[in-house]
Amino acid sequence: MGADAELVQLAKAYGILPSFRDLYGCLHTAPPETLRALLAAFGVDSTNARAIRDHLVEIKARRTERQFPVEVVVACDQPTYVAAHDLNIPALDTGIHLLNFRRNGVGETVRVIASPQRAPSVREISQRDRVWGINLALYGVQSERNLGIGDYADLRALTTILGGEGGDFLGLNPLHAIGSSPQNFSPYSPSHRAFLNCNHIALDHIPGLESSQKMREVISKNQDRIRELQADRFIDYHKVRCTFHSIAFQLYDVFQAQTDARILADFKSFKHKCGSILREFSRLEAARFTKTTTLPQFAQSTEAIAEYLMWLQWVADCQLTAAQSAAKSAGMSLGLFLDLAVGTDRKGAEAAAKNNCLARGVSIGAPPDRFNPTGQNWNLAPFDPLELGNQDYAPYRRILAAAMRYAGVLRIDHILGLMRSFWLPDNGAPGAYVRQPLEPLLAITKIEAQNSGTVVIGEDLGLIPKGFRTQLRDHGFYGYSVLQFEESLEEGLRQKDVLACFSTHDTPTIRGFQTGRDLDWSQRLGLISAAQTKQLRAKREEVVKKIKDTKSAEAFCDTIHHRMMRSSAAFVCAQLDDILLQEDAQNLPGTVDEHPNWRRKYRIPLDRIRTHQRFREFCAIARTSVPVF
């Protein structure tokens, strides 16, 4: 066997796929430099033929030593016979079990994952077959009392508004912890997915301080800074963060001095429940915090800052829990619809944590597809699938449980990542796919979904292998249908086990789609040529005419919403951006500073949304179009 053949064999042993076909059917074969770089991410030396052969011998020896499989996935609450290994597994409760088996006088431990057959359905959780709601960017919400960025108190008010109109859910971009870096504010590039974004804390709703005169005085003294943030056209995250911590740390002092014993005990209980993971996260963030936040109040020890950051996590937890409670009280059958990011910032706290199970020297992304013809590098760290299994999938369970704690619905971004993820080496070599343990990850997702009573939606767009969507549906996961990407609008509307929407944070809004605003941006930034723009605009105009031959923005938007609401989809979701006829998208993929990504504010403030004509017209469309069974 040649050296390259042995390198390919070793790569396959670690789940690295030596080739793949792109969206257009073209075969891409990973060159040796890609395979070596991806093996290095697993900690495997493949720089010479001797090292490769030694690893192959070691792998063969490990496989022949075992009598039983390392891992088995079974249905919970019923005995299972694994014929391939002559293994009888007793009925087990839902969860991960480490069972000892003996044969020929030798004992081995088998990891047994016992899961429900399916994740919870819309019918089980909401008592309805079809539900509707709105998706919005929390950061873009304007109110008289926030810091120029939407907060959890705004969210609570929005759930009450939408629940009063008959909505079933309110969808949001990820609310994961972002970290202290001024350059990092994309909700899809979190510092740690098991913790919350403290930028969204409502400083006038701190638990235990709601009636505090001292709290009101602290906020009042900072009103000029707050008004300045509110007046900014786009969100300045560095200014927001500095103002936030300047006020929050003063309130932390007030909390420690004035709060009653019951509230203090609740904070202490929260820290105890979260355990060492919270302490490690807070210490890692504290070390970065002192380098990025120039405030005299923070001239303290790292431990003192870590305690403050743990307090902020507790406050965020209380406020987000209150938002979900308010949603249910307002009559929403599902409440909050949260989003789980596909990866974590490679320089964030999750990547720096001990036992983090993340691969080194690579980033996850995507090969060329309809979203981005040149491919994408997301600069996010992927899970090392082997180390994840060695830790009984604890890091994955942790981030699922953290998100589902507050959510009636959880959307898993780029759910293909549970089957395979596209790794891009830091050495500049082409990327390749790496297998992930799909069956165990699906089983664990179902376990956590059942534990929390959460419906799961998998974002299954892009380059998806044949049969993958069917497999997800068999496990009770709903799909994602973005109607502007479907071959025809009517075909997209006939799908049942999906969430149907027209736009997302990464796509043109309805108004932007109608006017070709996204094409204008792409040409302006040099992403497409003038000739390409002209060609794409002509195709777009044909599609627009098929939907509704009108120049009226309102009529065009209403036509789409009417069709969406009368579709067969289990979930029907409209963007607040579309309802308010905003032309620009929240994010333009492939850009960072060239386009104001993740910084746009809604033109309509919170106190006017309930009575806004477009909002009321959309809710009327939804109420009269989505039947309740």
KAWOHU-V600042 format. One record per pair of residues at least 4 apart in sequence whose C-alpha atoms are under 6 Angstrom apart, sorted by the first residue. I is the first residue (numbers start at 0). J is the second residue. D is the distance in Angstrom with one decimal. If there is no record, write none. Layout:
I;J;D / I;J;D
//
This chain:
10;15;5.1 / 11;15;5.0 / 14;433;5.4 / 14;434;4.8 / 15;433;4.4 / 16;432;5.5 / 16;433;5.9 / 17;28;5.9 / 17;29;5.3 / 18;27;5.4 / 18;28;4.2 / 18;29;5.7 / 19;26;5.7 / 19;27;5.4 / 20;24;5.2 / 20;25;5.2 / 20;26;4.4 / 21;25;5.5 / 22;368;5.7 / 22;462;5.8 / 29;33;6.0 / 33;428;5.4 / 35;45;5.8 / 36;424;6.0 / 38;43;5.2 / 39;43;4.9 / 40;358;5.4 / 40;359;5.0 / 40;360;5.8 / 45;50;5.7 / 45;51;5.2 / 69;109;5.1 / 70;109;5.5 / 70;110;4.6 / 70;111;5.8 / 71;111;4.9 / 72;111;5.8 / 72;112;4.7 / 73;113;5.0 / 74;113;5.3 / 74;114;5.2 / 74;115;5.9 / 75;91;5.5 / 75;92;5.6 / 75;93;5.4 / 75;113;4.6 / 75;114;5.0 / 75;115;5.8 / 76;90;4.8 / 76;91;5.1 / 76;92;5.6 / 77;90;4.2 / 78;88;5.7 / 78;89;4.4 / 78;90;4.1 / 79;88;5.1 / 80;86;5.7 / 80;87;4.6 / 81;85;5.7 / 81;86;4.9 / 93;113;5.0 / 93;114;5.2 / 94;112;6.0 / 94;113;5.3 / 95;111;5.8 / 95;112;4.5 / 96;110;5.8 / 96;111;5.1 / 97;109;5.7 / 97;110;4.7 / 98;108;5.5 / 98;109;5.3 / 99;107;5.6 / 99;108;4.5 / 100;106;5.5 / 100;107;5.5 / 101;105;5.3 / 101;106;4.1 / 114;442;5.4 / 114;446;5.5 / 117;474;4.6 / 117;475;4.7 / 118;445;4.8 / 118;475;4.8 / 119;454;5.4 / 120;454;5.9 / 121;125;5.6 / 122;126;4.6 / 122;127;4.8 / 122;128;5.2 / 125;332;4.9 / 127;628;5.6 / 129;569;4.4 / 129;570;5.9 / 130;167;5.9 / 130;570;5.1 / 131;166;5.9 / 131;167;5.5 / 131;570;5.7 / 131;571;4.7 / 131;572;5.8 / 132;166;5.1 / 132;167;5.5 / 132;168;4.8 / 132;169;5.6 / 132;572;5.1 / 133;169;5.2 / 133;170;6.0 / 133;572;5.3 / 133;573;4.9 / 133;574;5.7 / 134;169;5.8 / 134;170;4.1 / 134;171;5.7 / 134;574;4.8 / 135;171;5.5 / 135;574;5.9 / 135;575;5.4 / 136;171;5.9 / 136;172;6.0 / 137;149;5.1 / 138;148;4.8 / 138;149;4.4 / 139;149;5.8 / 139;599;5.9 / 139;600;4.0 / 139;601;5.4 / 140;149;4.5 / 140;601;5.9 / 141;604;4.7 / 141;605;5.8 / 142;604;5.6 / 142;605;5.3 / 146;225;5.4 / 147;228;4.8 / 147;229;4.0 / 150;199;4.0 / 150;200;5.5 / 150;201;5.5 / 151;199;5.7 / 151;200;5.8 / 151;201;5.9 / 151;318;5.9 / 152;201;5.7 / 155;322;4.3 / 158;162;5.7 / 158;326;4.9 / 159;326;5.9 / 159;329;5.3 / 161;166;5.3 / 162;166;5.1 / 162;329;4.8 / 162;330;5.4 / 162;331;5.0 / 166;331;6.0 / 167;331;4.4 / 167;332;5.0 / 167;333;5.5 / 168;333;5.3 / 168;334;4.5 / 168;335;5.7 / 169;335;5.1 / 169;336;5.6 / 170;336;4.3 / 170;337;6.0 / 171;337;5.6 / 172;338;5.7 / 173;186;5.4 / 173;338;4.7 / 173;339;6.0 / 174;195;5.7 / 174;196;5.4 / 175;189;5.8 / 175;192;5.0 / 175;194;5.7 / 175;195;4.5 / 175;196;5.1 / 176;189;5.8 / 176;190;5.6 / 176;191;5.4 / 176;194;5.2 / 176;195;4.4 / 176;196;4.0 / 177;189;4.7 / 177;190;4.9 / 177;196;5.7 / 178;190;5.2 / 179;288;5.8 / 181;237;5.3 / 187;340;5.4 / 188;343;5.7 / 188;344;5.2 / 189;343;5.2 / 189;344;5.5 / 190;344;5.4 / 190;347;4.1 / 190;348;5.3 / 191;348;5.7 / 191;349;4.7 / 192;398;5.6 / 193;398;4.5 / 193;401;5.3 / 200;315;5.7 / 204;209;5.7 / 207;258;5.6 / 215;219;5.9 / 233;598;5.2 / 233;599;5.3 / 234;598;4.8 / 236;240;5.9 / 239;243;5.9 / 243;247;5.8 / 244;248;5.7 / 250;254;6.0 / 253;257;5.8 / 254;258;5.2 / 273;277;5.6 / 275;279;6.0 / 281;285;5.9 / 281;305;4.7 / 281;308;5.8 / 282;305;5.1 / 283;348;5.9 / 284;288;5.8 / 285;301;5.8 / 285;304;5.7 / 285;305;5.3 / 288;292;5.8 / 316;320;6.0 / 320;405;6.0 / 323;334;5.9 / 323;335;5.9 / 326;331;5.5 / 326;334;5.0 / 327;331;5.0 / 327;334;5.9 / 333;407;4.6 / 334;407;5.6 / 335;406;5.0 / 335;407;5.7 / 336;406;5.6 / 336;408;4.6 / 336;409;5.7 / 337;406;5.9 / 337;409;5.0 / 338;409;5.7 / 338;410;4.8 / 339;411;5.0 / 339;412;5.8 / 340;412;5.5 / 341;412;5.4 / 342;379;5.2 / 342;380;5.8 / 342;381;5.9 / 343;379;5.1 / 343;380;5.5 / 344;379;5.0 / 345;350;5.7 / 345;379;5.5 / 345;380;5.1 / 348;352;6.0 / 356;382;5.6 / 356;383;5.4 / 356;386;5.4 / 356;387;5.4 / 357;381;5.6 / 357;382;4.4 / 357;383;5.1 / 358;381;5.8 / 358;382;5.8 / 358;383;4.9 / 360;425;5.5 / 361;423;5.4 / 361;424;4.4 / 361;425;5.5 / 362;378;5.1 / 362;379;5.2 / 362;380;5.3 / 362;422;5.6 / 362;423;5.2 / 363;377;6.0 / 363;379;5.6 / 363;421;5.4 / 363;422;4.6 / 363;423;6.0 / 364;375;5.1 / 364;376;4.3 / 364;377;5.0 / 364;421;5.6 / 365;374;5.5 / 365;375;5.0 / 365;421;5.7 / 366;374;4.4 / 367;371;5.8 / 367;372;4.6 / 367;373;5.0 / 367;374;3.8 / 368;372;5.3 / 384;435;5.7 / 387;392;5.0 / 388;392;5.4 / 400;404;5.9 / 407;453;4.8 / 408;453;5.2 / 408;454;4.6 / 408;455;5.8 / 409;455;5.0 / 410;455;6.0 / 410;456;4.6 / 410;457;5.7 / 411;457;5.0 / 411;458;6.0 / 412;458;5.2 / 413;458;5.1 / 414;457;5.2 / 414;458;5.6 / 414;459;5.9 / 416;420;4.7 / 417;435;5.8 / 417;437;5.2 / 418;435;4.9 / 418;437;4.7 / 419;433;5.3 / 419;434;4.3 / 419;435;5.0 / 420;432;5.4 / 420;433;5.4 / 421;431;5.5 / 421;432;4.4 / 422;430;5.4 / 422;431;5.6 / 423;430;4.3 / 424;428;6.0 / 448;452;5.6 / 448;453;4.8 / 455;476;5.4 / 456;476;5.5 / 456;477;4.5 / 456;478;5.7 / 457;478;5.3 / 458;479;5.3 / 459;479;6.0 / 471;476;5.3 / 472;476;5.1 / 477;496;5.2 / 477;497;5.0 / 478;497;4.2 / 479;497;5.2 / 479;498;5.0 / 480;498;5.9 / 480;499;4.8 / 481;500;5.2 / 481;501;5.2 / 482;488;5.8 / 482;491;5.9 / 482;501;4.7 / 483;501;5.8 / 485;491;5.7 / 492;566;4.8 / 493;567;5.3 / 494;567;5.9 / 494;568;5.7 / 495;567;5.0 / 495;568;4.2 / 495;569;5.7 / 496;569;5.7 / 497;568;5.5 / 497;569;5.9 / 498;570;4.3 / 498;571;5.7 / 499;568;6.0 / 499;571;5.0 / 500;572;5.2 / 500;573;5.9 / 502;506;5.7 / 502;508;5.7 / 504;585;5.2 / 504;586;5.9 / 505;586;5.2 / 505;587;6.0 / 507;511;5.2 / 507;512;5.2 / 507;517;5.9 / 507;584;5.4 / 508;512;5.8 / 508;577;5.8 / 508;584;5.8 / 509;577;5.6 / 510;580;5.8 / 510;582;5.0 / 511;515;5.6 / 511;516;4.7 / 511;582;4.4 / 521;526;5.0 / 521;527;5.8 / 522;526;5.8 / 522;527;5.0 / 522;528;5.9 / 532;536;5.9 / 544;548;4.5 / 547;555;6.0 / 557;561;6.0 / 564;624;5.5 / 564;625;5.8 / 565;624;5.7 / 576;581;5.2 / 577;581;6.0 / 585;596;5.8 / 585;597;5.6 / 586;596;4.5 / 607;611;5.9 / 620;624;6.0 / 621;625;5.8
//
